[in-house]
Amino acid sequence: MKIGTDIVEVKRFKKHIVNKNFLNKVFTEKEQEHIFLFKNEQKIAERMAGKFAAKEAISKAFGTGISDDIVLNEIEILPDEKGAPKVKIYGKTKKFFEKLKEKNIEISISNTTNYAQSSCIIF
Ligand SMILES: CC(C)(COP(=O)(O)OP(=O)(O)OC[C@H]1O[C@@H](n2cnc3c(N)ncnc32)[C@H](O)[C@@H]1OP(=O)(O)O)[C@@H](O)C(=O)NCCC(=O)NCCS
């Protein structure tokens, strides 16, 4: 089992809401759909920050940080039917994970107006 955690400032994401390059680099298409279900700038930035914190928490649980092996938009965080965040990974990020002995990824995300935090365990 390994653990990772991250905290980010929500305001950092506000300036990126209309930056399609940033959005595509960091979030999958489905994540962008989920983020923009909100129409309110603050709520959009909070959801962006939460997903970003989760991706960094996952990269720390992997032991790599965001690196050549771990690509932000190859990690997809979407809610299940109860609203709990679930992780799917793709591409070379998935290949990297498959080399680890851990087989499962679980995350939790939380935010206030100013900060979003996420924890990840892989086991
Ligand atoms: C580790 C990483 C994920 C995050 O670092 P960060 O957000 O700048 O800094 P944080 O304060 O959240 O984390 C720093 C801590 O992470 C931990 N850490 C560093 N490398 C790590 C690794 N390979 N595995 C696990 N944890 C690691 C350390 O405890 C570090 O604290 P220290 O510097 O006092 O030793 C790093 O890969 C990174 O810089 N990511 C940023 C990528 C990014 O912003 N991309 C922009 C895309 S548009």
The ligand as an SDF file (V2000), in Angstrom:
LIG
                    3D

 48 50  0  0  0  0  0  0  0  0999 V2000
    5.3780   16.0990   -6.5620 C   0  0  0  0  0  0  0  0  0  0  0  0
    4.5000   16.9060   -7.5190 C   0  0  0  0  0  0  0  0  0  0  0  0
    3.3170   16.0560   -7.9590 C   0  0  0  0  0  0  0  0  0  0  0  0
    3.8340   18.0490   -6.8090 C   0  0  0  0  0  0  0  0  0  0  0  0
    4.5800   18.9580   -6.2360 O   0  0  0  0  0  0  0  0  0  0  0  0
    4.0360   20.3940   -5.8030 P   0  0  0  0  0  0  0  0  0  0  0  0
    2.5620   20.5110   -5.9380 O   0  0  0  0  0  0  0  0  0  0  0  0
    4.8670   21.3900   -6.5160 O   0  0  0  0  0  0  0  0  0  0  0  0
    4.4300   20.4380   -4.2800 O   0  0  0  0  0  0  0  0  0  0  0  0
    3.7170   19.8330   -2.9780 P   0  0  0  0  0  0  0  0  0  0  0  0
    3.9800   20.7980   -1.8980 O   0  0  0  0  0  0  0  0  0  0  0  0
    2.3080   19.4300   -3.2270 O   0  0  0  0  0  0  0  0  0  0  0  0
    4.5230   18.5100   -2.7290 O   0  0  0  0  0  0  0  0  0  0  0  0
    5.8610   18.5310   -2.3800 C   0  0  0  0  0  0  0  0  0  0  0  0
    6.1500   17.2360   -1.6510 C   0  0  0  0  0  0  0  0  0  0  0  0
    5.8280   16.1560   -2.5170 O   0  0  0  0  0  0  0  0  0  0  0  0
    6.5690   15.0220   -2.0830 C   0  0  0  0  0  0  0  0  0  0  0  0
    7.1560   14.3850   -3.2460 N   0  0  0  0  0  0  0  0  0  0  0  0
    8.0950   14.8760   -4.0920 C   0  0  0  0  0  0  0  0  0  0  0  0
    8.4040   13.9890   -5.0260 N   0  0  0  0  0  0  0  0  0  0  0  0
    7.6430   12.9000   -4.7760 C   0  0  0  0  0  0  0  0  0  0  0  0
    7.5280   11.6300   -5.3720 C   0  0  0  0  0  0  0  0  0  0  0  0
    8.2620   11.3020   -6.4290 N   0  0  0  0  0  0  0  0  0  0  0  0
    6.6630   10.7570   -4.8510 N   0  0  0  0  0  0  0  0  0  0  0  0
    5.9290   11.0610   -3.7850 C   0  0  0  0  0  0  0  0  0  0  0  0
    5.9930   12.2570   -3.1650 N   0  0  0  0  0  0  0  0  0  0  0  0
    6.8360   13.1550   -3.6580 C   0  0  0  0  0  0  0  0  0  0  0  0
    7.6430   15.5110   -1.1180 C   0  0  0  0  0  0  0  0  0  0  0  0
    7.2660   15.1770    0.2010 O   0  0  0  0  0  0  0  0  0  0  0  0
    7.5980   17.0220   -1.3450 C   0  0  0  0  0  0  0  0  0  0  0  0
    7.9680   17.7460   -0.2130 O   0  0  0  0  0  0  0  0  0  0  0  0
    9.5130   18.2790   -0.1040 P   0  0  0  0  0  0  0  0  0  0  0  0
    9.7360   19.0990   -1.3450 O   0  0  0  0  0  0  0  0  0  0  0  0
    9.5040   19.0790    1.1500 O   0  0  0  0  0  0  0  0  0  0  0  0
   10.3590   17.0710   -0.0630 O   0  0  0  0  0  0  0  0  0  0  0  0
    5.3800   17.2520   -8.7230 C   0  0  0  0  0  0  0  0  0  0  0  0
    5.4260   16.1830   -9.6270 O   0  0  0  0  0  0  0  0  0  0  0  0
    5.0310   18.4730   -9.5020 C   0  0  0  0  0  0  0  0  0  0  0  0
    5.8050   19.3710   -9.5320 O   0  0  0  0  0  0  0  0  0  0  0  0
    3.8810   18.5910  -10.1450 N   0  0  0  0  0  0  0  0  0  0  0  0
    3.4620   19.8010  -10.7640 C   0  0  0  0  0  0  0  0  0  0  0  0
    2.9800   19.5090  -12.1470 C   0  0  0  0  0  0  0  0  0  0  0  0
    2.2680   20.6840  -12.7000 C   0  0  0  0  0  0  0  0  0  0  0  0
    1.9230   21.6140  -12.0150 O   0  0  0  0  0  0  0  0  0  0  0  0
    2.0190   20.6440  -13.9810 N   0  0  0  0  0  0  0  0  0  0  0  0
    1.3320   21.7010  -14.6370 C   0  0  0  0  0  0  0  0  0  0  0  0
    0.6090   21.1220  -15.8160 C   0  0  0  0  0  0  0  0  0  0  0  0
   -0.2690   22.3050  -16.6920 S   0  0  0  0  0  0  0  0  0  0  0  0
  1  2  1  0
  2  3  1  0
  2  4  1  0
  2 36  1  0
  4  5  1  0
  5  6  1  0
  6  7  2  0
  6  8  1  0
  6  9  1  0
  9 10  1  0
 10 11  2  0
 10 12  1  0
 10 13  1  0
 13 14  1  0
 14 15  1  0
 15 16  1  0
 15 30  1  0
 16 17  1  0
 17 18  1  0
 17 28  1  0
 18 19  1  0
 18 27  1  0
 19 20  2  0
 20 21  1  0
 21 22  1  0
 21 27  2  0
 22 23  1  0
 22 24  2  0
 24 25  1  0
 25 26  2  0
 26 27  1  0
 28 29  1  0
 28 30  1  0
 30 31  1  0
 31 32  1  0
 32 33  2  0
 32 34  1  0
 32 35  1  0
 36 37  1  0
 36 38  1  0
 38 39  2  0
 38 40  1  0
 40 41  1  0
 41 42  1  0
 42 43  1  0
 43 44  2  0
 43 45  1  0
 45 46  1  0
 46 47  1  0
 47 48  1  0
M  END
$$$$
